[in-house]
């Protein structure tokens, strides 16, 4: 009598499953997303999840890395690609208004929202450090702009960086609360109106 062969584990597309996990964490936060939520959204069983990604925390760490080079890559590009500090910050905020309200994915920033009510110390600390690194990148760009004479000598680049970070984080939360792209763009415009030294001189400005 032939012995019954054990079936092979069900295969799945790892990248697709990871994107679904990303959206689950993005929508519900780290604490608000259970393993059962993840397996349901990803379309795999718990054994497959653990085998492919490790535990929930390991999966979330990978999700955050993927987010940083996909949906969350905009701020880094703005800070490195724009020729002036002001241009970089304005692009950062205006692109955030668009990204945070994109109907094709959950609103706001995953790194900001996932930390809400987070009671897992390691995760909370990692997210805080990532936000700190983002703030440091903004301050570094402002310092370089200041060194190039783009800001008044009296400008406090550390305080300005924190101001930009506060506006960015506030826009993320407001998008979660239903603010539209137009409303967030207005916030970005008001923030830029507070830029040290005022508006940059245009082509028709007086000598």
Contact map, one row per residue, 1 for C-alpha under 8 A:
111000000000000000000000000000000000000000000000000000000000000000000000000000000000000000000000000000000000000000000000000000000000000000000000000000000000000000000000000000000000000000000000000000000000000
111100000000000000000000000000000000000000000000000000000000000000000000000000000000000000000000000000000000000000000000000000000000000000000000000000000000000000000000000000000000000000000000000000000000000
111110000000000000000000000000000000000000000000000000000000000000000000000000000000000000000000000000000000000000000000000000000000000000000000000000000000000000000000000000000000000000000000000000000000000
011111000000000000000000000000000000000000000000000000000000000000000000000000000000000000000000000000000000000000000000000000000000000000000000000000000000000000000000000000000000000000000000000000000000000
001111100000000000000000000000000000000000000000000000000000000000000000000000000000000000000000000000000000000000000000000000000000000000000000000000000000000000000000000000000000000000000000000000000000000
000111110000000000000000000000000000000000000000000000000000000000000000000000000000000000000000000000000000000000000000000000000000000000000000000000000000000000000000000000000000000000000000000000000000000
000011111000000000000000000000000000000000000000000000000000000000000000000000000000000000000000000000000000000000000000000000000000000000000000000000000000000000000000000000000000000000000000000000000000000
000001111100000000000000000000000000000000000000000000000000000000000000000000000000000000000000000000000000000000000000000000000000000000000000000000000000000000000000000000000000000000000000000000000000000
000000111110000000000000000000000000000000000001000000000000000000000000000000000000000000000000000000000000000000000000000000000000000000000000000000000000000000000000000000000000000000000000000000000000000
000000011111000000000000000000000000000000000000000000000000000000000000000000000000000000000000000000000000000000000000000000000000000000000000000000000000000000000000000000000000000000000000000000000000000
000000001111100000000000000000000000000000000000000000000000000000000000000000000000000000000000000000000000000000000000000000000000000000000000000000000000000000000000000000000000000000000000000000000000000
000000000111110010000000000000000000000000010000000000000000000000000000000000000000000000000000000000000000000000000000000000000000000000000000000000000000000000000000000000000000000000000000000000000000000
000000000011111110000000000000000000000000000000000000000000000000000000000000000000000000000000000000000000000000000000000000000000000000000000000000000000000000000000000000000000000000000000000000000000000
000000000001111111000000000000000000000000000000000100000000000000000000000000000000000000000000000000000000000000000000000000000000000000000000000000000000000000000000000000000000000000000000000000000000000
000000000000111111100000000000000000000000000000000000000000000000000000000000000000000000000000000000000000000000000000000000000000000000000000000000000000000000000000000000000000000000000000000000000000000
000000000000111111110000000000000000000001000000000000000000000000000000000000000000000000000000000000000000000000000000000000000000000000000000000000000000000000000000000000000000000000000000000000000000000
000000000001111111111000000000000000000001100000000000000000000000000000000000000000000000000000000000000000000000000000000000000000000000000000000000000000000000000000000000000000000000000000000000000000000
000000000000011111111100000000000000000001000000000000000000001000000000000000000000000000000000000000000000000000000000000000000000000000000000000000000000000000000000000000000000000000000000000000000000000
000000000000001111111110000000000000000000000000000000000000001000000000000000000000000000000000000000000000000000000000000000000000000000000000000000000000000000000000000000000000000000000000000000000000000
000000000000000111111111000000000000000011000000000000000000000000000000000000000000000000000000000000000000000000000000000000000000000000000000000000000000000000000000000000000000000000000000000000000000000
000000000000000011111111100000000000010011000000000000000000001000000000000000000000000000000000000000000000000000000000000000000000000000000000000000000000000000000000000000000000000000000000000000000000000
000000000000000001111111110000000000000000000000000000000001001100100000000000000000000000000000000000000000000000000000000000000000000000000000000000000000000000000000000000000000000000000000000000000000000
000000000000000000111111111000000000000000000000000000000000000000000000000000000000000000000000000000001100000000000000000000000000000000000000000000000000000000000000000000000000000000000000000000000000000
000000000000000000011111111110001000110010000000000000000000000000000000000000000000000000000000000000000000000000000000000000000000000000000000000000000000000000000000000000000000000000000000000000000000000
000000000000000000001111111111011000000000000000000000000001000000000000000000000000000000000000000000000000010001000000000000000000000000000000000000000000000000000000000000000000000000000000000000000000000
000000000000000000000111111110000000000000000000000000000000000000000000000000000000000000000000000000000100110011000000000000000000000000000000000000000000000000000000000000000000000000000000000000000000000
000000000000000000000011111110000000000000000000000000000000000000000000000000000000000000000000000000000110010000000000000000000000000000000000000000000000000000000000000000000000000000000000000000000000000
000000000000000000000001111111111000000000000000000000000000000000000000000000000000000000000000000000000000000001000000000000000000000000000000000000000000000000000000000000000000000000000000000000000000000
000000000000000000000001111111111000000000000000000000000000000000000000000000000000000000000000000000000000010011110100000000000000000000000000000000000000000000000000000000000000000000000000000000000000000
000000000000000000000000100111111000000000000000000000000001000000000000000000000000000000000000000000000000000001100100000000000000000000000000000000000000000000000000000000000000000000000000000000000000000
000000000000000000000000000111111100000000000000000000000000000000000000000000000000000000000000000000000000000001001111000000000000000000000000000000000000000000000000000000000000000000000000000000000000000
000000000000000000000000100111111100000000000000000000000000000000000000000000000000000000000000000000000000000000000000000000000000000000000000000000000000000000000000000000000000000000000000000000000000000
000000000000000000000001100111111110110000000000000000000000000000000000000000000000000000000000000000000000000000000000000000000000000000000000000000000000000000000000000000000000000000000000000000000000000
000000000000000000000000000000111111110000000000000000000000000000000000000000000000000000000000000000000000000000000000000000000000000000000000000000000000000000000000000000000000000000000000000000000000000
000000000000000000000000000000001111111000000100000000010000000000000000000000000000000000000000000000000000000000000000000000000000000000000000000000000000000000000000000000000000000000000000000000000000000
000000000000000000000000000000000111111100000100000000000000000000000000000000000000000000000000000000000000000000000000000000000000000000000000000000000000000000000000000000000000000000000000000000000000000
000000000000000000000001000000001111111110000000000000000000000000000000000000000000000000000000000000000000000000000000000000000000000000000000000000000000000000000000000000000000000000000000000000000000000
000000000000000000001001000000001111111111000000000000000000000000000000000000000000000000000000000000000000000000000000000000000000000000000000000000000000000000000000000000000000000000000000000000000000000
000000000000000000000000000000000011111111111100100000000000000000000000000000000000000000000000000000000000000000000000000000000000000000000000000000000000000000000000000000000000000000000000000000000000000
000000000000000000000000000000000001111111111000000000000000000000000000000000000000000000000000000000000000000000000000000000000000000000000000000000000000000000000000000000000000000000000000000000000000000
000000000000000000011001000000000000111111100000000000000000000000000000000000000000000000000000000000000000000000000000000000000000000000000000000000000000000000000000000000000000000000000000000000000000000
000000000000000111011000000000000000011111110000000000000000000000000000000000000000000000000000000000000000000000000000000000000000000000000000000000000000000000000000000000000000000000000000000000000000000
000000000000000010000000000000000000001111111000000000000000000000000000000000000000000000000000000000000000000000000000000000000000000000000000000000000000000000000000000000000000000000000000000000000000000
000000000001000000000000000000000000001101111101100000000000000000000000000000000000000000000000000000000000000000000000000000000000000000000000000000000000000000000000000000000000000000000000000000000000000
000000000000000000000000000000000000001100111111100000000000000000000000000000000000000000000000000000000000000000000000000000000000000000000000000000000000000000000000000000000000000000000000000000000000000
000000000000000000000000000000000011001000011111110000000000000000000000000000000000000000000000000000000000000000000000000000000000000000000000000000000000000000000000000000000000000000000000000000000000000
000000000000000000000000000000000000000000001111111000000000000000000000000000000000000000000000000000000000000000000000000000000000000000000000000000000000000000000000000000000000000000000000000000000000000
000000001000000000000000000000000000000000011111111100000000000000000000000000000000000000000000000000000000000000000000000000000000000000000000000000000000000000000000000000000000000000000000000000000000000
000000000000000000000000000000000000001000011111111111100000000000000000000000000000000000000000000000000000000000000000000000000000000000000000000000000000000000000000000000000000000000000000000000000000000
000000000000000000000000000000000000000000000111111111100000000000000000000000000000000000000000000000000000000000000000000000000000000000000000000000000000000000000000000000000000000000000000000000000000000
000000000000000000000000000000000000000000000011111111000000000000000000000000000000000000000000000000000000000000000000000000000000000000000000000000000000000000000000000000000000000000000000000000000000000
000000000000010000000000000000000000000000000001111111000000000000000000000000000000000000000000000000000000000000000000000000000000000000000000000000000000000000000000000000000000000000000000000000000000000
000000000000000000000000000000000000000000000000111111110110000000000000000000000000000000000000000000000000000000000000000000000000000000000000000000000000000000000000000000000000000000000000000000000000000
000000000000000000000000000000000000000000000000111111111110000000000000000000000000000000000000000000000000000000000000000000000000000000000000000000000000000000000000000000000000000000000000000000000000000
000000000000000000000000000000000000000000000000110011111110000000000000000000000000000000000000000000000000000000000000000000000000000000000000000000000000000000000000000000000000000000000000000000000000000
000000000000000000000000000000000010000000000000000011111111000000000000000000000000000000000000000000000000000000000000000000000000000000000000000000000000000000000000000000000000000000000000000000000000000
000000000000000000000000000000000000000000000000000001111111100000000000000000000000000000000000000000000000000000000000001000000000000000000000000000000000000000000000000000000000000000000000000000000000000
000000000000000000000000000000000000000000000000000011111111110000000000000000000000000000000000000000000000000000000000000000000000000000000000000000000000000000000000000000000000000000000000000000000000000
000000000000000000000000000000000000000000000000000011111111111000000000000000000000000000000000000000000000000000000000000000000000000000000000000000000000000000000000000000000000000000000000000000000000000
000000000000000000000100100001000000000000000000000000011111111100000000000000000000000000000000000000000000000000000000000000000000000000000000000000000000000000000000000000000000000000000000000000000000000
000000000000000000000000000000000000000000000000000000001111111110000000000000000000000000000000000000000000000000000000000000000000000000000000000000000000000000000000000000000000000000000000000000000000000
000000000000000000000000000000000000000000000000000000000111111111000000000000000000000000000000000000000000000000000000000000000000000000000000000000000000000000000000000000000000000000000000000000000000000
000000000000000001101100000000000000000000000000000000000011111111100000000000000000000000000000000000000000000000000000000000000000000000000000000000000000000000000000000000000000000000000000000000000000000
000000000000000000000100000000000000000000000000000000000001111111110000000000000000000000000000000000000000011000000000000000000000000000000000000000000000000000000000000000000000000000000000000000000000000
000000000000000000000000000000000000000000000000000000000000111111111000000000000000000000000000000000000000000000000000000000000000000000000000000000000000000000000000000000000000000000000000000000000000000
000000000000000000000000000000000000000000000000000000000000011111111100000000000000000000000000000000000000000000000000000000000000000000000000000000000000000000000000000000000000000000000000000000000000000
000000000000000000000100000000000000000000000000000000000000001111111111100000000000000000000000000000000000010000000000000000000000000000000000000000000000000000000000000000000000000000000000000000000000000
000000000000000000000000000000000000000000000000000000000000000111111111100000000000000000000000000000000000000000000000000000000000000000000000000000000000000000000000000000000000000000000000000000000000000
000000000000000000000000000000000000000000000000000000000000000011111111100000000000000000000000000000000000000000000000000000000000000000000000000000000000000000000000000000000000000000000000000000000000000
000000000000000000000000000000000000000000000000000000000000000001111111100000000000000000000000000000000000000000000000000000000000000000000000000000000000000000000000000000000000000000000000000000000000000
000000000000000000000000000000000000000000000000000000000000000000111111110000000000000000000000001000000000000000000000000000000000000000000000000000000000000000000000000000000000000000000000000000000000000
000000000000000000000000000000000000000000000000000000000000000000111111111000000000000000000000000000000000100000000000000000000000000000000000000000000000000000000000000000000000000000000000000000000000000
000000000000000000000000000000000000000000000000000000000000000000111111111110000000000000000000000000000000000000000000000000000000000000000000000000000000000000000000000000000000000000000000000000000000000
000000000000000000000000000000000000000000000000000000000000000000000011111111000000000000010011000000000000000000000000000000000000000000000000000000000000000000000000000000000000000000000000000000000000000
000000000000000000000000000000000000000000000000000000000000000000000001111111100000000000010001000000000000000000000000000000000000000000000000000000000000000000000000000000000000000000000000000000000000000
000000000000000000000000000000000000000000000000000000000000000000000000111111110000000000000000000000000000000000000000000000000000000000000000000000000000000000000000000000000000000000000000000000000000000
000000000000000000000000000000000000000000000000000000000000000000000000111111111000000000000000000000000000000000000000000000000000000000000000000000000000000000000000000000000000000000000000000000000000000
000000000000000000000000000000000000000000000000000000000000000000000000011111111100000110110000000000000000000000000000000000000000000000000000000000000000000000000000000000000000000000000000000000000000000
000000000000000000000000000000000000000000000000000000000000000000000000001111111100100110010000000000000000000000000000000000000000000011001000000000000000000000000000000000000000000000000000000000000000000
000000000000000000000000000000000000000000000000000000000000000000000000000111111100000100000000000000000000000000000000000000000000000000000000000000000000000000000000000000000000000000000000000000000000000
000000000000000000000000000000000000000000000000000000000000000000000000000011111110000100000000000000000000000000000000000000000000000000000000000000000000000000000000000000000000000000000000000000000000000
000000000000000000000000000000000000000000000000000000000000000000000000000001111111101100000000000000000000000000000000000000000000000000000000000000000000000000000000000000000000000000000000000000000000000
000000000000000000000000000000000000000000000000000000000000000000000000000000001111101100000000000000000000000000000000000000000000000000000000000000000000000000000000000000000000000000000000000000000000000
000000000000000000000000000000000000000000000000000000000000000000000000000000000111111100000000000000000000000000000000000000000000000000000000100001000000000000000000000000000000000000000000000000000000000
000000000000000000000000000000000000000000000000000000000000000000000000000000100111111110000000000000000000000000000000000000000000000000001101100001000000000000000000000000000000000000000000000000000000000
000000000000000000000000000000000000000000000000000000000000000000000000000000000001111111000000000000000000000000000000000000000000000000000000000001000000000000000000000000000000000000000000001000000000000
000000000000000000000000000000000000000000000000000000000000000000000000000000000111111111100000000000000000000000000000000000000000000000000000000000000000000000000000000000000000000000000000000000000000000
000000000000000000000000000000000000000000000000000000000000000000000000000001111111111111110000000000000000000000000000000000000000000000000000000000000000000000000000000000000000000000000000000000000000000
000000000000000000000000000000000000000000000000000000000000000000000000000001100000111111111000000000000000000000000000000000000000000001000000000000000000000000010000000000000000000000000000000000000000000
000000000000000000000000000000000000000000000000000000000000000000000000000000000000011111111100000000000000000000000000000000000000000000000000000000000000000000000000000000000000000000010001000000000000000
000000000000000000000000000000000000000000000000000000000000000000000000000001000000001111111110000000000000000000000000000000000000000000000000000000000000000000000000000000000000000000000000000000000000000
000000000000000000000000000000000000000000000000000000000000000000000000011001100000000111111111000000000000000000000000000000000000000000000000000000000000000000000000000000000000000000000000000000000000000
000000000000000000000000000000000000000000000000000000000000000000000000000000000000000011111111100000000000000000000000000000000000000000000000000000000000000000000001000000000000000010010000000000000000000
000000000000000000000000000000000000000000000000000000000000000000000000000000000000000001111111110000000000000000000000000000000000000000000000000000000000000000000000000000000000000110010000000000000000000
000000000000000000000000000000000000000000000000000000000000000000000000010000000000000000111111111000000000000000000000000000000000000000000000000000000000000000000000000000000000000000000000000000000000000
000000000000000000000000000000000000000000000000000000000000000000000000011000000000000000011111111100000000000000000000000000000000000000000000000000000000000000000001001100000000000000000000000000000000000
000000000000000000000000000000000000000000000000000000000000000000000000000000000000000000001111111110000000000000000000000000000000000000000000000000000000000000000000001000000000110110010000000000000000000
000000000000000000000000000000000000000000000000000000000000000000000000000000000000000000000111111111000000000000000000000000000000000000000000000000000000000000000000000000000000100000000000000000000000000
000000000000000000000000000000000000000000000000000000000000000000000010000000000000000000000011111111000011000000000000000000000000000000000000000000000000000000000000000000000000000000000000000000000000000
000000000000000000000000000000000000000000000000000000000000000000000000000000000000000000000001111111000111100000000000000000000000000000000000000000000000000000000000001100100000100000000000000000000000000
000000000000000000000000000000000000000000000000000000000000000000000000000000000000000000000000111111100011000000000000000000000000000000000000000000000000000000000000000000100011100000000000000000000000000
000000000000000000000000000000000000000000000000000000000000000000000000000000000000000000000000011111111110000000000000000000000000000000000000000000000000000000000000000000000000000000000000000000000000000
000000000000000000000000000000000000000000000000000000000000000000000000000000000000000000000000000011111110000000000000000000000000000000000000000000000000000000000000000000000000000000000000000000000000000
000000000000000000000000000000000000000000000000000000000000000000000000000000000000000000000000000001111100000000000000000000000000000000000000000000000000000000000000000000000000000000000000000000000000000
000000000000000000000010000000000000000000000000000000000000000000000000000000000000000000000000000001111110000000000000000000000000000000000000000000000000000000000000000000000000000000000000000000000000000
000000000000000000000010011000000000000000000000000000000000000000000000000000000000000000000000000101111111000000000000000000000000000000000000000000000000000000000000000000000000000000000000000000000000000
000000000000000000000000001000000000000000000000000000000000000000000000000000000000000000000000001111101111100000000000000000000000000000000000000000000000000000000000000100110000000000000000000000000000000
000000000000000000000000000000000000000000000000000000000000000000000000000000000000000000000000001110000111110110000000000000000000000000000000000000000000000000000000001111110000000000000000000000000000000
000000000000000000000000010000000000000000000000000000000000000000000001000000000000000000000000000100000011111110000000000000000000000000000000000000000000000000000000000100000000000000000000000000000000000
000000000000000000000000111010000000000000000000000000000000000100100000000000000000000000000000000000000001111111000000000000000000000000000000000000000000000000000000000000000000000000000000000000000000000
000000000000000000000000000000000000000000000000000000000000000100000000000000000000000000000000000000000000111111100000000000100110000000000000000000000000000000000000000000000000000000000000000000000000000
000000000000000000000000000000000000000000000000000000000000000000000000000000000000000000000000000000000001111111110000000000100010000000000000000000000000000000000000100100000000000000000000000000000000000
000000000000000000000000010010000000000000000000000000000000000000000000000000000000000000000000000000000001111111110000000000000000000000000000000000000000000000000000000110000000000000000000000000000000000
000000000000000000000000110111100000000000000000000000000000000000000000000000000000000000000000000000000000011111110100000000000000000000000000000000000000000000000000000000000000000000000000000000000000000
000000000000000000000000000011000000000000000000000000000000000000000000000000000000000000000000000000000000001111111100001100100000000000000000000000000000000000000000000000000000000000000000000000000000000
000000000000000000000000000010000000000000000000000000000000000000000000000000000000000000000000000000000000000111111100000000000000000000000000000000000000000000000000000000000000000000000000000000000000000
000000000000000000000000000000100000000000000000000000000000000000000000000000000000000000000000000000000000000000111110000000000000000000000000000000000000000000000000000000000000000000000000000000000000000
000000000000000000000000000011100000000000000000000000000000000000000000000000000000000000000000000000000000000001111111101100000000000000000000000000000000000000000000000000000000000000000000000000000000000
000000000000000000000000000000100000000000000000000000000000000000000000000000000000000000000000000000000000000000001111100100000000000000000000000000000000000000000000000000000000000000000000000000000000000
000000000000000000000000000000100000000000000000000000000000000000000000000000000000000000000000000000000000000000000111111100000000000000000000000000000000000000000000000000000000000000000000000000000000000
000000000000000000000000000000000000000000000000000000000000000000000000000000000000000000000000000000000000000000000111111110000000000000000000000000000000000000000000000000000000000000000000000000000000000
000000000000000000000000000000000000000000000000000000000000000000000000000000000000000000000000000000000000000000000001111111000000000000000000000000000000000000000000000000000000000000000000000000000000000
000000000000000000000000000000000000000000000000000000001000000000000000000000000000000000000000000000000000000000100101111111100000000000000000000000000000000000000000000000000000000000000000000000000000000
000000000000000000000000000000000000000000000000000000000000000000000000000000000000000000000000000000000000000000100111111111110000000000000000000000000000000000000000000000000000000000000000000000000000000
000000000000000000000000000000000000000000000000000000000000000000000000000000000000000000000000000000000000000000000000111111111000000000000000000000000000000000000000000000000000000000000000000000000000000
000000000000000000000000000000000000000000000000000000000000000000000000000000000000000000000000000000000000000000000000011111111100000000000000000000000000000000000000000000000000000000000000000000000000000
000000000000000000000000000000000000000000000000000000000000000000000000000000000000000000000000000000000000001100100000001111111110000000000000000000000000000000000000000000000000000000000000000000000000000
000000000000000000000000000000000000000000000000000000000000000000000000000000000000000000000000000000000000000000000000000111111111000000000000000000000000000000000000000000000000000000000000000000000000000
000000000000000000000000000000000000000000000000000000000000000000000000000000000000000000000000000000000000000000000000000011111111100000000000000000000000000000000000000000000000000000000000000000000000000
000000000000000000000000000000000000000000000000000000000000000000000000000000000000000000000000000000000000001000000000000001111111110000000000000000000000000000000000000000000000000000000000000000000000000
000000000000000000000000000000000000000000000000000000000000000000000000000000000000000000000000000000000000001100000000000000111111111000000000000000000000000000000000000000000000000000000000000000000000000
000000000000000000000000000000000000000000000000000000000000000000000000000000000000000000000000000000000000000000000000000000011111111100000000000000000000000000000000000000000000000000000000000000000000000
000000000000000000000000000000000000000000000000000000000000000000000000000000000000000000000000000000000000000000000000000000001111111110000000000000000000000000000000000000000000000000000000000000000000000
000000000000000000000000000000000000000000000000000000000000000000000000000000000000000000000000000000000000000000000000000000000111111111000000000000000000000000000000000000000000000000000000000000000000000
000000000000000000000000000000000000000000000000000000000000000000000000000000000000000000000000000000000000000000000000000000000011111111100000000000000000000011001000000000000000000000000000000000000000000
000000000000000000000000000000000000000000000000000000000000000000000000000000000000000000000000000000000000000000000000000000000001111111110000000000000000000010000000000000000000000000000000000000000000000
000000000000000000000000000000000000000000000000000000000000000000000000000000100000000000000000000000000000000000000000000000000000111111111000000000000000000000000000000000000000000000000000000000000000000
000000000000000000000000000000000000000000000000000000000000000000000000000000100000000010000000000000000000000000000000000000000000011111111100000000000000000010000000000000000000000000000000000000000000000
000000000000000000000000000000000000000000000000000000000000000000000000000000000000000000000000000000000000000000000000000000000000001111111110000000000000110110000000000000000000000000000000000000000000000
000000000000000000000000000000000000000000000000000000000000000000000000000000000000000000000000000000000000000000000000000000000000000111111111000000000000000000000000000000000000000000000000000000000000000
000000000000000000000000000000000000000000000000000000000000000000000000000000100000100000000000000000000000000000000000000000000000000011111111100000000000000000000000000000000000000000000000000000000000000
000000000000000000000000000000000000000000000000000000000000000000000000000000000000100000000000000000000000000000000000000000000000000001111111110000000000100010000000000000000000000000000000000000000000000
000000000000000000000000000000000000000000000000000000000000000000000000000000000000000000000000000000000000000000000000000000000000000000111111111000000000100000000000000000000000000000000000000000000000000
000000000000000000000000000000000000000000000000000000000000000000000000000000000000100000000000000000000000000000000000000000000000000000011111111100000000000000000000000000000000000000000000000000000000000
000000000000000000000000000000000000000000000000000000000000000000000000000000000001100000000000000000000000000000000000000000000000000000001111111111100000000000000000000000000000000000000000000000000000000
000000000000000000000000000000000000000000000000000000000000000000000000000000000000000000000000000000000000000000000000000000000000000000000111111111111000100000000000000000000000000000000000000000000000000
000000000000000000000000000000000000000000000000000000000000000000000000000000000000000000000000000000000000000000000000000000000000000000000011111111000000000000000000000000000000000000000000000000000000000
000000000000000000000000000000000000000000000000000000000000000000000000000000000000000000000000000000000000000000000000000000000000000000000001111111000000000000000000000000000000000000000000000000000000000
000000000000000000000000000000000000000000000000000000000000000000000000000000000000000000000000000000000000000000000000000000000000000000000000111111111000000000000000000000000000000000000000000000000000000
000000000000000000000000000000000000000000000000000000000000000000000000000000000001110000000000000000000000000000000000000000000000000000000000111111110000000000000000000000000000000000000000000000000000000
000000000000000000000000000000000000000000000000000000000000000000000000000000000000000000000000000000000000000000000000000000000000000000000000110011111010000000000000000000000000000000000000000110000000000
000000000000000000000000000000000000000000000000000000000000000000000000000000000000000000000000000000000000000000000000000000000000000000000000010011111110000000000000000000000000000000000000000110000000000
000000000000000000000000000000000000000000000000000000000000000000000000000000000000000000000000000000000000000000000000000000000000000000000000010010111110000000000000000000000000000000000000000000000000000
000000000000000000000000000000000000000000000000000000000000000000000000000000000000000000000000000000000000000000000000000000000000000000000000000000011111000000000000000000000000000000000000000000000000000
000000000000000000000000000000000000000000000000000000000000000000000000000000000000000000000000000000000000000000000000000000000000000000000000000000111111100100000000000000000000000000000000000100000000000
000000000000000000000000000000000000000000000000000000000000000000000000000000000000000000000000000000000000000000000000000000000000000000000000000000000111111100000000000000000000000000000000000000000000000
000000000000000000000000000000000000000000000000000000000000000000000000000000000000000000000000000000000000000000000000000000000000000000100110010000000011111110000000000000000000000000000000000000000000000
000000000000000000000000000000000000000000000000000000000000000000000000000000000000000000000000000000000000000000000000000000000000000000100000000000000001111111000000000000000000000000000000000000000000000
000000000000000000000000000000000000000000000000000000000000000000000000000000000000000000000000000000000000000000000000000000000000000000000000000000000001111111100000000000000000000000000000000000000000000
000000000000000000000000000000000000000000000000000000000000000000000000000000000000000000000000000000000000000000000000000000000000000000100000000000000011111111110000000000000000000000000000000000000000000
000000000000000000000000000000000000000000000000000000000000000000000000000000000000000000000000000000000000000000000000000000000000001101100100000000000000111111111000000000000000000000000000000000000000000
000000000000000000000000000000000000000000000000000000000000000000000000000000000000000000000000000000000000000000000000000000000000001000000000000000000000011111111100000000000000000000000000000000000000000
000000000000000000000000000000000000000000000000000000000000000000000000000000000000000000000000000000000000000000000000000000000000000000000000000000000000001111111110000000000000000000000000000000000000000
000000000000000000000000000000000000000000000000000000000000000000000000000000000000000010000000000000000000000000000000000000000000000000000000000000000000000111111111000000000000000000000010000000000000000
000000000000000000000000000000000000000000000000000000000000000000000000000000000000000000000000000000000000000000000000000000000000001000000000000000000000000011111111100000000000000000000000000000000000000
000000000000000000000000000000000000000000000000000000000000000000000000000000000000000000000000000000000000000000000000000000000000000000000000000000000000000001111111110000000000000000000000000000000000000
000000000000000000000000000000000000000000000000000000000000000000000000000000000000000000000000000000000000000000000000000000000000000000000000000000000000000000111111111000000000000000110010000000000000000
000000000000000000000000000000000000000000000000000000000000000000000000000000000000000000001001000000000000000000000000000000000000000000000000000000000000000000011111111100000000000000000000000000000000000
000000000000000000000000000000000000000000000000000000000000000000000000000000000000000000000000000000000000000100000000000000000000000000000000000000000000000000001111111110000000000000000000000000000000000
000000000000000000000000000000000000000000000000000000000000000000000000000000000000000000000000000000000000000000000000000000000000000000000000000000000000000000000111111111000000000000000000000000000000000
000000000000000000000000000000000000000000000000000000000000000000000000000000000000000000000001100100000001000000000000000000000000000000000000000000000000000000000011111111100000000100100000000000000000000
000000000000000000000000000000000000000000000000000000000000000000000000000000000000000000000001000100000011100110000000000000000000000000000000000000000000000000000001111111110000000000000000000000000000000
000000000000000000000000000000000000000000000000000000000000000000000000000000000000000000000000000000000001000010000000000000000000000000000000000000000000000000000000111111111000000000000000000000000000000
000000000000000000000000000000000000000000000000000000000000000000000000000000000000000000000000000000000001000000000000000000000000000000000000000000000000000000000000011111111110000000000000000000000000000
000000000000000000000000000000000000000000000000000000000000000000000000000000000000000000000000000110000011000000000000000000000000000000000000000000000000000000000000001111111111000100000000000000000000000
000000000000000000000000000000000000000000000000000000000000000000000000000000000000000000000000000000000011000000000000000000000000000000000000000000000000000000000000000111111110000000000000000000000000000
000000000000000000000000000000000000000000000000000000000000000000000000000000000000000000000000000000000000000000000000000000000000000000000000000000000000000000000000000011111110000000000000000000000000000
000000000000000000000000000000000000000000000000000000000000000000000000000000000000000000000000000000000000000000000000000000000000000000000000000000000000000000000000000001111111000000000000000000000000000
000000000000000000000000000000000000000000000000000000000000000000000000000000000000000000000000000010000000000000000000000000000000000000000000000000000000000000000000000001111111101100000000000000000000000
000000000000000000000000000000000000000000000000000000000000000000000000000000000000000000000000000010000000000000000000000000000000000000000000000000000000000000000000000000100111111100000000000000000000000
000000000000000000000000000000000000000000000000000000000000000000000000000000000000000000000000110110000000000000000000000000000000000000000000000000000000000000000000000000000011111110000000000000000000000
000000000000000000000000000000000000000000000000000000000000000000000000000000000000000000000000100000000000000000000000000000000000000000000000000000000000000000000000000000000001111111000000000000000000000
000000000000000000000000000000000000000000000000000000000000000000000000000000000000000000000000000000000000000000000000000000000000000000000000000000000000000000000000000000000011111111100000000000000000000
000000000000000000000000000000000000000000000000000000000000000000000000000000000000000000000100100000000000000000000000000000000000000000000000000000000000000000000000001000100011111111110000000000000000000
000000000000000000000000000000000000000000000000000000000000000000000000000000000000000000001100100000000000000000000000000000000000000000000000000000000000000000000000000000000000111111111000000000000000000
000000000000000000000000000000000000000000000000000000000000000000000000000000000000000000000000000000000000000000000000000000000000000000000000000000000000000000000000000000000000011111111100000000000000000
000000000000000000000000000000000000000000000000000000000000000000000000000000000000000000000000000000000000000000000000000000000000000000000000000000000000000000000010001000000000001111111110000000000000000
000000000000000000000000000000000000000000000000000000000000000000000000000000000000000001001100100000000000000000000000000000000000000000000000000000000000000000000010000000000000000111111111000000000000000
000000000000000000000000000000000000000000000000000000000000000000000000000000000000000000000000000000000000000000000000000000000000000000000000000000000000000000000000000000000000000011111111100000000000000
000000000000000000000000000000000000000000000000000000000000000000000000000000000000000000000000000000000000000000000000000000000000000000000000000000000000000000000000000000000000000001111111110000000000000
000000000000000000000000000000000000000000000000000000000000000000000000000000000000000000000000000000000000000000000000000000000000000000000000000000000000000000010010000000000000000000111111111000000000000
000000000000000000000000000000000000000000000000000000000000000000000000000000000000000001000000000000000000000000000000000000000000000000000000000000000000000000000000000000000000000000011111111000000000000
000000000000000000000000000000000000000000000000000000000000000000000000000000000000000000000000000000000000000000000000000000000000000000000000000000000000000000000000000000000000000000001111111001100000000
000000000000000000000000000000000000000000000000000000000000000000000000000000000000000000000000000000000000000000000000000000000000000000000000000000000000000000000000000000000000000000000111111101000000000
000000000000000000000000000000000000000000000000000000000000000000000000000000000000010000000000000000000000000000000000000000000000000000000000000000000000000000000000000000000000000000000011111111100000000
000000000000000000000000000000000000000000000000000000000000000000000000000000000000000000000000000000000000000000000000000000000000000000000000000000110010000000000000000000000000000000000000011111000000000
000000000000000000000000000000000000000000000000000000000000000000000000000000000000000000000000000000000000000000000000000000000000000000000000000000110000000000000000000000000000000000000000001111110000000
000000000000000000000000000000000000000000000000000000000000000000000000000000000000000000000000000000000000000000000000000000000000000000000000000000000000000000000000000000000000000000000000111111110000000
000000000000000000000000000000000000000000000000000000000000000000000000000000000000000000000000000000000000000000000000000000000000000000000000000000000000000000000000000000000000000000000000101011111000000
000000000000000000000000000000000000000000000000000000000000000000000000000000000000000000000000000000000000000000000000000000000000000000000000000000000000000000000000000000000000000000000000000011111100000
000000000000000000000000000000000000000000000000000000000000000000000000000000000000000000000000000000000000000000000000000000000000000000000000000000000000000000000000000000000000000000000000000000111111100
000000000000000000000000000000000000000000000000000000000000000000000000000000000000000000000000000000000000000000000000000000000000000000000000000000000000000000000000000000000000000000000000000000011111100
000000000000000000000000000000000000000000000000000000000000000000000000000000000000000000000000000000000000000000000000000000000000000000000000000000000000000000000000000000000000000000000000000000001111100
000000000000000000000000000000000000000000000000000000000000000000000000000000000000000000000000000000000000000000000000000000000000000000000000000000000000000000000000000000000000000000000000000000001111110
000000000000000000000000000000000000000000000000000000000000000000000000000000000000000000000000000000000000000000000000000000000000000000000000000000000000000000000000000000000000000000000000000000001111111
000000000000000000000000000000000000000000000000000000000000000000000000000000000000000000000000000000000000000000000000000000000000000000000000000000000000000000000000000000000000000000000000000000000001111
000000000000000000000000000000000000000000000000000000000000000000000000000000000000000000000000000000000000000000000000000000000000000000000000000000000000000000000000000000000000000000000000000000000000111
